[in-house]
Amino acid sequence: MNGINNNNNMPVNGGYYYGPAMGQSNQSYQMYYGYGMPPKKPKSNKGRIVLICCLAAAVFILLGVLVYAVSIGTKQSSDNEALPPDSSRVEASFGESSDIAKAPSVTANTDGPQISAAATPDSYSDETTVADTVYSKASSSVVCITSYDYDGDYITSADGEGSGIILSKDGYIATNSHVVNDSKKTGVLVSTNDDKQYLGTIIGIDKKTDLAVIKIDAKDLSPAEFADSDTIKIGQLSFALGNPGGSEFANSLTKGAVSAVDRVLSGSGYIKYIQTDAAINPGNSGGALLNEFGQVIGMNTAKLVATDYEGMGFAIPSNTVMQIINKIIKYGYVNDRGTIGIEGKTCTLYMSKVNNVPQGMLVTKIDNNGPAASTELKSNDIITEINGIKVTSSVDLIDELKKYKPDDTVTLKVFRPSTNKTAKGYEFSVRITLKADTGAEK
């Protein structure tokens, strides 16, 4: 991945993250980013003998059916001889006669809609009707998104289902990049809560933040209202609205509270998530996390899955969603993010004390095509400063890099440990000119 990641064990969007539970020794947990249902467990071998007996009986039945089928086929052949000649037959075009409109032929648009936060009321007058009001206001603004292999034929099955948030009356929709398989080539079918369906065009994706924009050919849709996520308080009500399990359970609303803010998930240092205990399940990805006024405060993206864990879902804050989505609408990608082309993880205080090295970001990989590749920087180096700002973790470095754009030059202070543990390492500086990190597919 171009840029920086804060852990070697990265979760892959659309899959699972396996690793030790925080603060526990013999535990494991999964971070689920996918939109389809989790893989089924293998079936047991019990009943194999019964199955073999059934198969044997089926073979005799099949023989009888085949004999009957041959006679039917012969009858159909003779009937076909009485059909009109080919010149009088009428060809059917099922695609053209479908009620579903073709996907719009659109691209990024510098004059396209830009999303902004609305004012949030100070209080709610009647708390007994909060959930009713939230659903009434937001249910028509959340859609179901079904993804397909673009190169598949007419018998191709859906890859999966997720959720999306309507941004404009004319059909701009935000969702997770992993819902559309991180690819603009994915085919999408959008279903609104009034049972209308539309073929969609993917305007752009951003893998770094797991966001994407879809456009459908529609009018008079109900755009969601966004709130300023910087005003969120721990303990306030939160509601997850989406399609857990897919279209079968479309427009499900679950209620909870904001459990925490500024959460950093393994491998996702570019986002500081909202944590909520509102139930989030596969299929909720790309849907809305709402406040008690029915405003979007985040996009539901991931959950912690394990026997010993419950009620730990994560959403991309609305301010991040608006910032990235607005750029994708205008340019088709994120146009102003810079990268030094490395991956890494945090050199913690413990690692620092035990190994007699400074805290910082430990470089684990250097992109051969990135700007750092032509410098003295190597794997296992520890970055301790960027332009004079102290760095004690990979997140610190990512936060500072957000202030710079492609073609800006930054100076990194680097510590290189000695290969001999009894000897001291040494420090040096590296100047790097940032390259563009669009987050789009390559």
N, C-alpha and C positions, 0 to 999 in steps of 0.2 A: 504494500500500500504506500502510495506516495505521501510523504509527510511524516508525522510522528504518532506513534501509538504508545500507550502507557503500560503495556504488558506484553510479554512474549506469547502468552496463551490467549490469542484473540478469538472471540466468538465470531463465527461467520454469519452475516445477515441471512436469515432464513433457516438457521440451524440451531445448534445448542452450544453452550459453553460448559465445559466440565472442569471442575477444580475444587480444591478444599474449601469447606465453609469457613467464613471469617471467624477466627478465634477458636476453631475446633480442630481436633486432630484427625479423627477417622470419619469424617463426614464428606459428603459431596453434594453439589447443587448444580442446577442447570439454568442458564439464562436463555429463555426462549424468545427468539426474534421472529419466528416464522408465522405465516398466516394460515397454514393448513393444520389439520389435526396432527398430533405427534404420531410417530410410527407405532404400529401395533406390535404387541409382544408376540414372539413365536408361539404357535399352537403346540400343545403337548401331543405325544404319540398315542395317547389313550384312544381306544376305539378303532385302531388300524385294522384289526381282523374283521370287524363289522363292515368297515368301508370296503374291504376287498370282496366280501360276499355280495355287497350291494352292486359293486362294479361288474361282477360276473353276471348277475341277473340283468344288469342294464345292457350287457353285450347282446344277449338273446333278444331283448326287446328291440334293440337298435337294428338287428338283422331284419326283423319283421317290418320296421318302419322304412328301411331302405328299399325293400321289395315294393312297398306301397308307393314310395316316392318315385320309383322308376316308372310305374304305371301312370302316376300323375303327370310326370314330365313328358311322357309320350303323348298324353292327351293334350297338353298345352302346345306341343309342337304342331299337332294337326290343326288345332284351333287357330294358330298363328297364320296358317296358310290362307285363312279367310279374311285376314286384315287388309285394309286398303294398302295400295303400293306406297313406298317411301315418300313419293312426291306429295302425297296428300296428308301426311302426318304433321302434327303441330308440336314443335319443341317447346318444353316448359323451361322457364328461367326463374327458379325459386328465389335466388338471391335478390333479383330486381323487384319481385313482388312482396318482399318482406316488409313488415311494418317498422322494422328497425332501420333507421337512417344510416348511411355510410359514415365512417369516421371522417371528421372534418380534415381538410387539407390545410393545416396551419403549422406555423413555426413560432419561434419566439417573437414577441411584439413589443417594441419600446414604448408603444402607446397603450399596452395592455393594462388591465386593472392592477392597482397596487393596494395591498391589504394594510390596514392600520387599526390600532386599538381604539375601542370606544370607551367612554367614561363608564365607570362601574358605580352603581347606587351605593349609598352609605349603609343602608339597612334593608331588611326584608320585613314587610308588614305582618304577614301571616305565615309562620313557619310550618303550619300543618299542610300547606298547599305547595311547599317548595318543589318537591319532586314532580308534581303535576305540572307546575308552571315551567320547570326546566324542560320537561319532555315536550310540552306543547310548543315551546319556543324553538327548540333545536332539532326535533325529530325530522323535520323536512329538510334539514341542512346536512344530514349525514347519509351517505350512499353506500351501497355494496359494490365492490369491485371484484370482478372475476377475471383472472388472467389466463391467457392461452399461449401456446407455442405459435409464434407468428408464421412459422414455416410448416405448420401441421396441415393435414388435409381435412375433409369434411367429417371424418370420424374421430378427430382429435378431441381428447377429453380436456377439461379444464385443469390447469396446473394448481390452482388454489383460489381462495377467496379472502378478501380483506375488506377494509373500510376506507372511506374517504370523506373529506369535508368540502362542501360547496363554498367557493370563494366569490362567485359573481353570478348574476342573473343569466348571463349568456354562456355559462358552462365551464368555467375554470374550476378545477377540483384539485385539492392537495391530498397527498397520501404518503405512505412510506415508500422509499425506493425499493425495499425488499418485497413489497406487495406486488410490484411489477417486475420482479426478478432482476432488479438492478440493470435493466436494459430497455432502451427506447424501442427495441424491436418486438417487445412483448405485445401481444394482442390483448385488448381490454374491452370488457363489457361492463357498463355502468348501469346499475339498477337503483332508481329513486324510490322513496318510501310510498309513492302513489302507484307503484308497480309499472312504471314506464322504464324502458330499456334503451340504451344508446351505445353505439360503438364509439370508442374514444381514441384519441391520438395523444401520445406521450410527448409533451413539449420538451421536457428535460428531466434529468435526475441528478442528485448529489449524493454520492456514496458516503462521503465523509460525515454528513449529518443524517443520512438515511431519509431524505425527502425527495419528493417528485411532484410534478404537475401534469395533470391530464386535462385535455379539452374535449368537450362533447358539443355537438350541434344542438343546442337547446335554447329556450327562451323562458323568461319569467320563473327561473328557479329561485329558491330561498337561500340566499347567502348566510353563512354563519356570522355571528358577531364576535369579534375577538376582544379579549381583555389584555391589560398590561400585566404580564406574568411577574414583573418585578414587585408588584404589590401583594403577591400571594403570601398568606400567613399559615404557618403550621397549625393544624387543627381545624381549619375552615372546611366546610362541606365541599365535596368533590363528587362529580357524577361521570361515569364512563358510558358513552353512547356509541354503539357500533354493532357489529355482526359476529358475536362469539360463536364459533362453530360454522360460520358461513351464513349463506342466505336462509338456511332453515330456521335460524334464530335471529333474523334481521331486526334491526332497530330495538335492541335490548338495552335497557337502562339499569345500571347498577349504582349503588350509593355508598359513599365512604367519606374519608377525610384526607386532607393533605398530610401525609406522614412526615415528609421531609422535603427540603429543597436543595439544589446544588449537589445532587448525588452524581458521582462519577463512576460509571460502570467500566469493568475491565475491557480495554480495547476501544473505549469510546471517549477519549479525552477531549474531543471537540465539542461534546455536549455535556452540560450539567443538568441532569434530569430532575423532574418533579417526581417524588415517590408518593404513591397513594395506596390505600387498602381497598378502594373500590374494585370489585372483581373485574379482572382483565383476563381474557382467554384468547387462544389462537383464533384469529378472525377479527379481533378488536384492533389489530394493527392498522394505523392510518385513521382511526376514528377519533372522536373528540373527547377530551377531558374537560368538563364544564364546571363553572362555579355555580353558586346557588341562584344566580340571575340568568342562567342559560347561556352565558358567554364562554367562549373557548379560552381556556387557560393553558392547554397543552394538547399534543397529539400522542395518543396511546401507542406505545412502540414495543415494550418488552415486559417480561415478568420473570420473577425468580421461581423456579419450579423444583421442588424437592419435598420429600415426605415430611421433613421437620420444619418446612417454611409455609407460611400462609399469608395472603394479603399483601404481597410485595410487588406492585406493578409500577411501571415507570413511563413517563410521558415527556416528550420534547417540549420545553416551555414555549408558550405562544409567541413571545418576542423573537426567539430563534426561528420559529416556523415562519413568521412574517418576513424576517430579514432575508432568509434564504429563498423562500418562495417568490418574493418580489423580484429577486435577481433572475431566477429561472424563467419567470414569465417574460421579463424584458430581454434577456440575452440567451436563454436556453441552457445556461450553466451559471456557476458562481464565477463572476468575472474579476474579482479583486482580492482573492485570497492567495497568499504567498506560501511557499514551502522551501525547506532546506533539504528535503529529500532523504530523511532518515527515519528509522523506527527505534524505539527504545522503551525503557521502563525506569521506574524510580529507584534510585540508590537510597535506601531508607537510612534512618538514624542508626538502626542496629547494624546494617551492613557497613555503614561508615565507621562505627566504633570498632567492630570486630576486625575489619580489614585495613584500618588506618587510612581511609580514603575520605574525601569530602562528600557531603550529600549533593545530589543533583540528578540529572537525567543520564542514565547509563545507555550508551548507544549500542543497540543490538544488531542493527542492519543499516547498510548504506545503499541507497538506490543507485545502480550503475549509471542511470541516465539523469540523476538528480544533480543539483548544483554542488552538493557536498562531495561528490565523487572525485572532483578534480582538486580537492584540498588535502591537507595533512590529516584530516579527521579520519579515525579508524574505529572499528568495532571495539567495545570494551572501554572506550574513552568515556569520561564523565564530564558533561557540560555543567558548569557551575554559575555562569553568568551569560546574559545576552544584553548587549549594549549597556553594560554597567549595572543591570538589574539582576539581583541574586536569584538563582534558580535552585530550589531544593527538591523538586519533583518534576516528572514529565508534564504534569498538568500546568505547573508554573511556566514552563517553556512554551507550551501551546497557547496559554493565555497571553503571553507577551507577543508571540508571533501573530496573533490576531490583529495587532496594532499596525502591522506592516503589509505592504502590497507587493505584487510581482515587480521585479527590477529594483526594489529597495535593497540596500546593503546593510547587513548586521554583523556585529563582531561578537564572536563567542569566546568565552574564557573556558579553557578545557584543561582537565587534569588527566594525565595518562599514568595509570598505576605501573609500577615496576613488575616485570615478570618474576623477579626474585622477591618473595614476600618480606625478606629481611631488609631490603633496600627501599628507599623512598622513591616515589614517582616524581614527575615534574609537570609544571604548568606551561601552557603556551596559548596564544590567541589565533583565531581563524576568522578571516573575513569572507563572508559568503553573500553573493547576490541572489536574492530569492527568485524562484521561477513560479509560474502560475500553477495553482492547484485547483483545477476546475471541479473536481469531484465527479466528472462525467465519465461514461464508459469509454474505454480506449479501443 
